C-alpha cells in the first residue's frame, strides 16, 4: 500500500511526519486513507478494525492538529 500511495502522492508521508511528528502509525494510516476519499466503513474493512475505531482515531487526529470538529482530514492534510 505504501509504495502505491507514494507513487500517487510522492513524499507525502515524509512531509506529514515532518509537519506532525507526534502522529502514530495508526493515525498516519487513517490520514492516508482519508486522502484517498475512502468512507469510514471502507477504512475499517481495510484496517481490520471497527468503524467506531476509525471515528475515534479521526477525533484524536483533529485534536492533535487543532482542526475544527467535522473537518475532512483528506482536505485538511492535503496541503502537507
N, C-alpha and C positions, 0 to 999 in steps of 0.2 A: 504493500500500500504506500509506504513512504517513498519508494522510488518513483512510482507513478504520480504521486502527489507532487513531488519535486519537479517532475517534467512539466506539469501544468503550471505550477507556481514556483519557479526557481528561487532558491534561497529564502523562501518564506519562513521555514522553520527556524533558520538561523536568526533572521530578523525578529521573529516572535520571541525567541528565547533571550535575545539581547535587550529587547524592549521590556519584557515581563519575565525577569529571571526567577520569580517565585512560583510560576505555574508548574503544576505537577504534570507528569506524563499523561495521566488520565484527562486532565483539563486541556492539555495540548491536543489530544486526540479529538475531544469534543469540538474545539475551535476549528480544527481541520475539517471535520465532517460538517460543521455549520457553514464553513466556507464553500463547501460543495452543495449547499442548499438541501441537505437531507432533512427529513422530518424526524421528530423525536422517536417515533417507532422504528424508523429505518436505522437510526443511530443505535438504539437499544439492541436491535437484532444483530447488527454488525459487531457490536462490542460484547454481546452475550450478557447484557445486564437488563434490568427492568427500565421501563420508561421513566419511572419515578427517580431512579438513579441519575438519568440524564438530566432531568429537570433540576435536581438538587445540585448537580455539578455546574450547570449553567448559572444557577443562582450564585454559587461561590465564585465563579469567574467574573460575573458582573460586579460583585462586591470588591474583588481584588483590583479590578480595572477601573473602579469608580464609575460604572456605567449606570444609566437610569434603569429602573425595573422595566422589563419587557423589551429592552433594546435587543435588536437582532445581532447575534455575535458574528455572523458572516460579514455583515456590513461594518460593524464596529471594528473588527480586526482586519478588514480588507485592505486598509492603507498602511499596514505594518511594513 
